[in-house]
Amino acid sequence: KELSTSIYNDASRRGEQVITLNWKQGAEKNFPSSIGLQGNGWIEPTADWVVASLKAMGFTGAQIHEASHSWGTFLAYEIGERFGEVGTIVALDPAEDSQLLGSKYDSSQVNFGKVSASSYAFSSSKFGNESLANTADISVKVVSPEGYEGFGLDAAALLALQKQYFLKAFGIEITDEALDAFNEHGFAVTAFSE
């Protein structure tokens, strides 16, 4: 929401029209919900619908400027491919998919620069694919500073260390690093929208 709000506010000042697409229901169709990637099977059908709708409204590819995140970057690519070329693609942390986790989309074909007059990509996490980001005309790696969430160790980990519960402290830090990966997946969106 913060990205679409930022884009809308900026475009409104210039008198431009903004169309947003919320395809959350399709993108969330994952099983098992904690690790499955089957929701990306909706990327191509959604692109077909979007392009048909935009063409029916009289839009040309040159009039389309897309900003998207994660799987949405694949949707932006597919829209560009179906139009032949779009004006701009901004790809924020293009997703890193895995066939082992049920991915149904072949992201090896994605090349943002090939289907847009200009393209920009930001990669920011382990869930993102830096190689795909590098297919944009300009790509930026967003690096989060170590300890961005505050001091180095969590209070619970420090307490465990003080009591010499080393394995517990290690487990707390492993969990914290896994949560950091989820948080960092949104850094590209935050950096772009501010």
Backbone as CSV, one residue per row, in Angstrom:
resi,resn,N_x,N_y,N_z,CA_x,CA_y,CA_z,C_x,C_y,C_z
1,LYS,0.815,-1.194,0.000,0.000,0.000,0.000,0.858,1.257,0.000
2,GLU,1.966,1.256,0.763,2.768,2.470,0.829,3.349,2.815,-0.541
3,LEU,3.692,1.802,-1.345,4.229,2.057,-2.680,3.170,2.663,-3.584
4,SER,1.987,2.068,-3.622,0.944,2.588,-4.505,0.505,3.981,-4.063
5,THR,0.457,4.241,-2.771,0.099,5.566,-2.274,1.139,6.597,-2.695
6,SER,2.403,6.257,-2.561,3.482,7.155,-2.953,3.428,7.463,-4.453
7,ILE,3.229,6.448,-5.264,3.140,6.635,-6.715,1.917,7.472,-7.066
8,TYR,0.780,7.155,-6.452,-0.452,7.898,-6.719,-0.280,9.378,-6.391
9,ASN,0.282,9.670,-5.213,0.458,11.063,-4.803,1.364,11.815,-5.774
10,ASP,2.455,11.170,-6.184,3.390,11.804,-7.116,2.738,12.033,-8.479
11,ALA,2.044,11.027,-8.997,1.412,11.135,-10.311,0.269,12.151,-10.300
12,SER,-0.469,12.218,-9.226,-1.582,13.165,-9.123,-1.090,14.603,-9.242
13,ARG,0.064,14.881,-8.650,0.628,16.237,-8.739,0.951,16.604,-10.188
14,ARG,1.233,15.597,-11.014,1.566,15.840,-12.420,0.357,15.659,-13.333
15,GLY,-0.804,15.346,-12.772,-2.008,15.172,-13.569,-2.040,13.864,-14.334
16,GLU,-1.330,12.853,-13.861,-1.296,11.547,-14.538,-2.266,10.577,-13.882
17,GLN,-2.688,9.606,-14.656,-3.622,8.592,-14.187,-2.842,7.400,-13.628
18,VAL,-3.334,6.843,-12.517,-2.706,5.672,-11.895,-3.737,4.563,-11.782
19,ILE,-3.357,3.379,-12.219,-4.199,2.197,-12.058,-3.417,1.223,-11.188
20,THR,-4.027,0.760,-10.113,-3.361,-0.222,-9.260,-4.033,-1.578,-9.427
21,LEU,-3.255,-2.608,-9.230,-3.761,-3.973,-9.328,-3.435,-4.701,-8.036
22,ASN,-4.456,-5.168,-7.361,-4.268,-5.976,-6.162,-4.612,-7.410,-6.526
23,TRP,-3.595,-8.218,-6.705,-3.821,-9.620,-7.052,-3.426,-10.525,-5.878
24,LYS,-3.612,-9.992,-4.677,-3.235,-10.684,-3.452,-3.889,-12.062,-3.330
25,GLN,-5.189,-12.158,-3.668,-5.868,-13.453,-3.508,-5.212,-14.537,-4.347
26,GLY,-4.868,-14.241,-5.578,-4.212,-15.232,-6.425,-2.797,-15.524,-5.967
27,ALA,-2.072,-14.474,-5.595,-0.682,-14.639,-5.184,-0.553,-15.390,-3.870
28,GLU,-1.609,-15.383,-3.063,-1.552,-16.059,-1.766,-1.980,-17.527,-1.827
29,LYS,-2.366,-18.017,-2.969,-2.848,-19.397,-3.071,-1.668,-20.365,-3.007
30,ASN,-1.133,-20.525,-1.808,0.031,-21.376,-1.589,-0.308,-22.511,-0.638
31,PHE,0.230,-23.675,-0.936,0.034,-24.815,-0.045,1.323,-25.617,-0.003
32,PRO,1.877,-25.955,1.113,1.421,-25.452,2.415,1.709,-23.966,2.522
33,SER,0.864,-23.255,3.226,0.916,-21.796,3.229,2.235,-21.237,3.731
34,SER,2.940,-21.970,4.554,4.178,-21.424,5.107,5.345,-21.483,4.127
35,ILE,5.317,-22.402,3.149,6.465,-22.490,2.253,6.120,-22.652,0.780
36,GLY,4.891,-22.965,0.446,4.550,-23.239,-0.947,4.612,-22.008,-1.831
37,LEU,4.931,-22.213,-3.103,5.031,-21.106,-4.051,4.060,-21.268,-5.213
38,GLN,3.007,-22.040,-5.036,2.089,-22.315,-6.132,1.305,-21.074,-6.575
39,GLY,1.184,-20.075,-5.735,0.447,-18.864,-6.080,1.003,-18.162,-7.302
40,ASN,2.277,-18.412,-7.606,2.838,-17.746,-8.781,2.309,-18.345,-10.083
41,GLY,1.515,-19.392,-9.987,0.836,-19.929,-11.167,-0.203,-18.957,-11.726
42,TRP,-0.546,-17.917,-10.964,-1.512,-16.907,-11.398,-0.853,-15.773,-12.172
43,ILE,0.468,-15.742,-12.273,1.166,-14.625,-12.923,0.734,-14.474,-14.381
44,GLU,0.843,-15.524,-15.159,0.534,-15.411,-16.592,-0.957,-15.173,-16.872
45,PRO,-1.882,-15.896,-16.214,-3.302,-15.578,-16.455,-3.663,-14.148,-16.046
46,THR,-3.053,-13.659,-14.968,-3.318,-12.290,-14.533,-2.789,-11.302,-15.575
47,ALA,-1.600,-11.569,-16.117,-1.039,-10.702,-17.163,-1.946,-10.680,-18.394
48,ASP,-2.469,-11.841,-18.772,-3.391,-11.896,-19.915,-4.590,-10.977,-19.682
49,TRP,-5.188,-11.072,-18.497,-6.360,-10.264,-18.159,-6.023,-8.777,-18.128
50,VAL,-4.889,-8.421,-17.492,-4.494,-7.009,-17.383,-4.295,-6.402,-18.764
51,VAL,-3.545,-7.093,-19.630,-3.256,-6.554,-20.959,-4.543,-6.418,-21.787
52,ALA,-5.406,-7.422,-21.737,-6.671,-7.337,-22.469,-7.499,-6.155,-21.968
53,SER,-7.531,-5.952,-20.653,-8.297,-4.845,-20.074,-7.709,-3.494,-20.470
54,LEU,-6.393,-3.363,-20.380,-5.752,-2.092,-20.728,-5.913,-1.772,-22.215
55,LYS,-5.772,-2.786,-23.061,-5.962,-2.564,-24.501,-7.409,-2.172,-24.800
56,ALA,-8.357,-2.791,-24.105,-9.773,-2.459,-24.302,-10.061,-1.009,-23.906
57,MET,-9.282,-0.482,-22.958,-9.438,0.915,-22.539,-8.641,1.870,-23.436
58,GLY,-7.910,1.317,-24.415,-7.193,2.155,-25.359,-5.751,2.465,-25.020
59,PHE,-5.210,1.802,-24.010,-3.813,2.045,-23.640,-2.862,1.346,-24.607
60,THR,-1.742,1.991,-24.852,-0.655,1.363,-25.611,0.462,1.019,-24.636
61,GLY,1.370,0.169,-25.060,2.486,-0.210,-24.197,3.326,0.971,-23.749
62,ALA,3.539,1.932,-24.634,4.353,3.102,-24.305,3.748,3.930,-23.168
63,GLN,2.437,3.807,-22.953,1.765,4.562,-21.887,1.815,3.847,-20.538
64,ILE,2.320,2.628,-20.521,2.313,1.821,-19.302,3.664,1.957,-18.594
65,HIS,3.605,2.350,-17.327,4.793,2.465,-16.476,4.488,1.672,-15.215
66,GLU,5.247,0.630,-14.973,4.925,-0.315,-13.902,5.938,-0.253,-12.761
67,ALA,5.437,-0.339,-11.553,6.268,-0.505,-10.362,5.697,-1.701,-9.623
68,SER,6.547,-2.643,-9.263,6.048,-3.886,-8.684,7.078,-4.495,-7.741
69,HIS,6.617,-5.430,-6.925,7.462,-6.060,-5.910,7.336,-7.578,-5.973
70,SER,8.440,-8.274,-5.797,8.494,-9.725,-5.675,7.878,-10.409,-6.895
71,TRP,6.846,-11.241,-6.701,6.194,-11.881,-7.854,5.580,-10.847,-8.791
72,GLY,5.214,-9.709,-8.254,4.657,-8.652,-9.084,5.624,-8.200,-10.170
73,THR,6.930,-8.353,-9.924,7.905,-7.992,-10.959,7.792,-8.937,-12.150
74,PHE,7.446,-10.202,-11.885,7.233,-11.158,-12.979,5.978,-10.789,-13.761
75,LEU,4.964,-10.340,-13.039,3.738,-9.875,-13.680,4.043,-8.661,-14.563
76,ALA,4.862,-7.741,-14.068,5.259,-6.573,-14.867,5.989,-7.010,-16.136
77,TYR,6.888,-7.987,-15.999,7.594,-8.509,-17.170,6.603,-9.094,-18.181
78,GLU,5.677,-9.909,-17.702,4.704,-10.560,-18.589,3.820,-9.530,-19.296
79,ILE,3.436,-8.481,-18.603,2.649,-7.412,-19.219,3.475,-6.751,-20.316
80,GLY,4.740,-6.458,-20.013,5.626,-5.876,-21.025,5.788,-6.769,-22.235
81,GLU,5.934,-8.058,-21.998,6.098,-8.999,-23.104,4.836,-9.050,-23.974
82,ARG,3.675,-9.037,-23.349,2.424,-9.116,-24.112,2.150,-7.835,-24.919
83,PHE,2.591,-6.697,-24.400,2.462,-5.452,-25.157,3.555,-5.341,-26.225
84,GLY,4.623,-6.100,-26.082,5.782,-5.957,-26.957,6.835,-5.089,-26.287
85,GLU,6.381,-4.037,-25.637,7.250,-3.164,-24.846,6.363,-2.210,-24.074
86,VAL,6.745,-1.926,-22.829,6.072,-0.908,-22.026,7.048,0.246,-21.815
87,GLY,6.531,1.356,-21.311,7.386,2.519,-21.099,8.466,2.269,-20.065
88,THR,8.053,1.869,-18.860,9.001,1.706,-17.756,8.604,0.516,-16.886
89,ILE,9.606,-0.185,-16.407,9.403,-1.188,-15.358,10.336,-0.852,-14.203
90,VAL,9.764,-0.767,-13.004,10.548,-0.661,-11.776,10.300,-1.961,-11.023
91,ALA,11.326,-2.772,-10.890,11.218,-4.088,-10.253,11.871,-4.032,-8.870
92,LEU,11.057,-4.196,-7.838,11.532,-4.109,-6.457,11.691,-5.500,-5.866
93,ASP,12.917,-5.909,-5.679,13.286,-7.218,-5.141,12.578,-8.355,-5.890
94,PRO,12.926,-8.530,-7.193,12.326,-9.634,-7.960,12.478,-10.954,-7.199
95,ALA,11.445,-11.750,-7.201,11.404,-12.962,-6.372,12.441,-14.004,-6.778
96,GLU,12.904,-14.728,-5.792,13.749,-15.913,-5.992,12.829,-17.105,-5.827
97,ASP,12.509,-17.770,-6.918,11.578,-18.892,-6.861,12.325,-20.219,-6.904
98,SER,11.649,-21.253,-6.475,12.248,-22.578,-6.439,11.233,-23.622,-6.898
99,GLN,11.607,-24.404,-7.890,10.756,-25.502,-8.337,10.550,-26.498,-7.190
100,LEU,11.530,-26.631,-6.313,11.426,-27.559,-5.190,10.308,-27.187,-4.227
101,LEU,9.982,-25.902,-4.160,8.926,-25.439,-3.258,7.594,-25.256,-3.972
102,GLY,7.488,-25.785,-5.177,6.213,-25.766,-5.880,6.035,-24.623,-6.856
103,SER,7.101,-23.902,-7.170,6.984,-22.794,-8.114,6.493,-23.300,-9.466
104,LYS,5.506,-22.592,-10.016,4.940,-22.978,-11.314,5.335,-21.999,-12.410
105,TYR,6.140,-21.009,-12.084,6.510,-19.977,-13.046,7.983,-20.114,-13.399
106,ASP,8.295,-20.048,-14.680,9.685,-20.133,-15.139,10.272,-18.730,-15.195
107,SER,10.951,-18.331,-14.127,11.496,-16.970,-14.060,12.788,-16.813,-14.864
108,SER,13.315,-17.899,-15.421,14.567,-17.806,-16.186,14.394,-16.962,-17.449
109,GLN,13.172,-16.776,-17.895,12.895,-15.993,-19.100,12.828,-14.488,-18.833
110,VAL,12.726,-14.099,-17.578,12.509,-12.698,-17.219,13.732,-11.854,-17.571
111,ASN,13.471,-10.774,-18.316,14.507,-9.809,-18.675,13.804,-8.454,-18.778
112,PHE,13.922,-7.659,-17.729,13.182,-6.403,-17.650,13.579,-5.426,-18.750
113,GLY,14.859,-5.386,-19.082,15.333,-4.473,-20.111,14.817,-4.811,-21.497
114,LYS,14.513,-6.068,-21.720,14.057,-6.531,-23.035,12.626,-6.091,-23.359
115,VAL,11.799,-5.881,-22.339,10.374,-5.600,-22.583,9.950,-4.197,-22.142
116,SER,10.923,-3.297,-21.983,10.588,-1.936,-21.569,11.564,-0.951,-22.206
117,ALA,11.075,0.271,-22.404,11.949,1.325,-22.931,13.004,1.702,-21.893
118,SER,12.637,1.635,-20.620,13.597,1.850,-19.533,13.189,0.985,-18.343
119,SER,14.186,0.479,-17.649,13.886,-0.389,-16.509,14.893,-0.168,-15.386
120,TYR,14.371,-0.316,-14.177,15.161,-0.121,-12.965,14.805,-1.253,-12.007
121,ALA,15.792,-1.773,-11.303,15.511,-2.844,-10.346,16.316,-2.620,-9.076
122,PHE,15.699,-2.988,-7.963,16.331,-2.900,-6.660,16.252,-4.281,-6.022
123,SER,17.382,-4.813,-5.588,17.358,-6.089,-4.862,17.750,-5.811,-3.420
124,SER,17.076,-6.526,-2.478,17.317,-6.193,-1.072,17.305,-7.376,-0.114
125,SER,17.097,-8.600,-0.601,16.978,-9.684,0.376,17.346,-11.042,-0.211
126,LYS,17.405,-12.019,0.659,17.655,-13.401,0.233,16.449,-13.977,-0.514
127,PHE,15.272,-13.371,-0.352,14.085,-13.800,-1.082,14.049,-13.210,-2.481
128,GLY,14.941,-12.265,-2.744,15.027,-11.637,-4.049,16.103,-12.292,-4.904
129,ASN,16.006,-12.076,-6.205,16.938,-12.668,-7.164,17.748,-11.539,-7.803
130,GLU,18.979,-11.387,-7.346,19.834,-10.307,-7.829,20.142,-10.450,-9.315
131,SER,20.253,-11.684,-9.813,20.509,-11.902,-11.241,19.374,-11.351,-12.095
132,LEU,18.138,-11.560,-11.662,17.003,-11.014,-12.390,16.991,-9.489,-12.304
133,ALA,17.317,-8.949,-11.146,17.391,-7.492,-11.000,18.414,-6.924,-11.989
134,ASN,19.484,-7.649,-12.212,20.539,-7.179,-13.115,20.134,-7.170,-14.585
135,THR,18.951,-7.707,-14.930,18.488,-7.629,-16.323,17.871,-6.268,-16.637
136,ALA,17.669,-5.450,-15.614,17.148,-4.099,-15.820,18.265,-3.205,-16.363
137,ASP,17.875,-2.115,-16.994,18.862,-1.167,-17.503,19.749,-0.646,-16.377
138,ILE,19.128,-0.374,-15.240,19.866,0.072,-14.058,19.409,-0.783,-12.883
139,SER,20.354,-1.370,-12.157,19.985,-2.161,-10.972,20.781,-1.655,-9.773
140,VAL,20.135,-1.712,-8.619,20.717,-1.232,-7.379,20.555,-2.308,-6.320
141,LYS,21.614,-2.586,-5.590,21.538,-3.519,-4.470,21.344,-2.690,-3.203
142,VAL,20.223,-2.907,-2.514,19.931,-2.210,-1.265,20.494,-3.074,-0.143
143,VAL,21.473,-2.556,0.565,22.123,-3.319,1.630,21.683,-2.753,2.971
144,SER,21.108,-3.622,3.782,20.689,-3.183,5.111,21.886,-3.259,6.045
145,PRO,22.068,-2.248,6.878,23.188,-2.285,7.816,22.973,-3.370,8.865
146,GLU,24.033,-4.017,9.264,23.932,-5.036,10.308,23.402,-4.373,11.574
147,GLY,22.474,-5.012,12.217,21.913,-4.489,13.453,20.924,-3.356,13.224
148,TYR,20.342,-3.256,12.009,19.409,-2.167,11.705,18.215,-2.161,12.647
149,GLU,17.886,-3.338,13.211,16.716,-3.427,14.062,17.015,-3.013,15.495
150,GLY,18.197,-2.489,15.738,18.568,-2.065,17.083,19.952,-2.579,17.417
151,PHE,20.186,-2.852,18.678,21.505,-3.350,19.066,21.695,-4.779,18.578
152,GLY,22.923,-5.268,18.616,23.298,-6.551,18.037,22.475,-7.757,18.447
153,LEU,22.378,-8.045,19.725,21.638,-9.219,20.182,20.307,-8.808,20.803
154,ASP,19.314,-9.658,20.644,18.022,-9.416,21.265,18.167,-9.555,22.779
155,ALA,17.246,-8.918,23.510,17.273,-8.991,24.967,17.193,-10.444,25.442
156,ALA,16.359,-11.243,24.772,16.217,-12.653,25.170,17.527,-13.414,24.957
157,ALA,18.239,-13.124,23.878,19.513,-13.796,23.609,20.556,-13.363,24.636
158,LEU,20.585,-12.080,24.990,21.534,-11.597,25.993,21.284,-12.255,27.351
159,LEU,20.023,-12.367,27.727,19.670,-13.009,28.994,20.114,-14.472,28.987
160,ALA,19.889,-15.165,27.883,20.301,-16.566,27.769,21.815,-16.691,27.880
161,LEU,22.546,-15.758,27.260,24.017,-15.794,27.359,24.489,-15.540,28.784
162,GLN,23.843,-14.595,29.471,24.221,-14.301,30.846,24.033,-15.520,31.742
163,LYS,23.020,-16.323,31.441,22.770,-17.540,32.218,23.544,-18.730,31.675
164,GLN,24.381,-18.470,30.671,25.203,-19.478,30.002,24.363,-20.559,29.315
165,TYR,23.211,-20.167,28.786,22.385,-21.043,27.961,22.750,-20.772,26.497
166,PHE,23.911,-21.276,26.109,24.472,-20.932,24.807,23.625,-21.435,23.631
167,LEU,23.107,-22.650,23.732,22.290,-23.179,22.638,20.988,-22.394,22.485
168,LYS,20.407,-22.006,23.610,19.186,-21.209,23.556,19.470,-19.858,22.894
169,ALA,20.569,-19.210,23.286,20.938,-17.921,22.684,21.179,-18.080,21.193
170,PHE,21.843,-19.168,20.815,22.106,-19.431,19.395,20.783,-19.603,18.647
171,GLY,19.837,-20.354,19.220,18.533,-20.572,18.601,17.759,-19.272,18.431
172,ILE,17.830,-18.401,19.427,17.154,-17.107,19.347,17.733,-16.288,18.192
173,GLU,19.048,-16.295,18.068,19.692,-15.513,16.996,19.403,-16.099,15.612
174,ILE,19.327,-17.420,15.492,18.986,-18.053,14.207,17.569,-17.624,13.799
175,THR,16.649,-17.663,14.751,15.274,-17.241,14.485,15.241,-15.769,14.077
176,ASP,16.026,-14.945,14.766,16.075,-13.523,14.453,16.583,-13.291,13.032
177,GLU,17.596,-14.031,12.610,18.133,-13.876,11.256,17.103,-14.287,10.203
178,ALA,16.344,-15.328,10.500,15.294,-15.749,9.563,14.226,-14.664,9.442
179,LEU,13.858,-14.059,10.553,12.877,-12.967,10.526,13.439,-11.751,9.789
180,ASP,14.741,-11.504,9.935,15.373,-10.394,9.208,15.190,-10.560,7.708
181,ALA,15.319,-11.785,7.217,15.172,-12.021,5.776,13.780,-11.591,5.304
182,PHE,12.749,-11.895,6.104,11.397,-11.469,5.749,11.296,-9.944,5.736
183,ASN,11.875,-9.294,6.748,11.825,-7.842,6.826,12.565,-7.189,5.664
184,GLU,13.728,-7.728,5.309,14.558,-7.139,4.263,13.911,-7.253,2.889
185,HIS,12.979,-8.203,2.702,12.316,-8.355,1.409,11.526,-7.096,1.059
186,GLY,11.116,-6.350,2.057,10.384,-5.116,1.818,11.247,-3.867,1.754
187,PHE,12.548,-3.983,2.039,13.425,-2.800,2.053,13.434,-2.088,0.699
188,ALA,13.439,-2.838,-0.398,13.473,-2.205,-1.716,12.224,-1.355,-1.921
189,VAL,11.086,-1.832,-1.446,9.836,-1.078,-1.580,9.944,0.210,-0.767
190,THR,10.394,0.099,0.477,10.508,1.257,1.340,11.494,2.278,0.766
191,ALA,12.634,1.799,0.304,13.644,2.712,-0.261,13.114,3.432,-1.480
192,PHE,12.345,2.741,-2.321,11.835,3.330,-3.548,10.701,4.312,-3.268
193,SER,9.858,4.010,-2.280,8.661,4.832,-2.068,8.923,6.087,-1.251
194,GLU,10.098,6.194,-0.651,10.374,7.394,0.174,11.094,8.441,-0.613
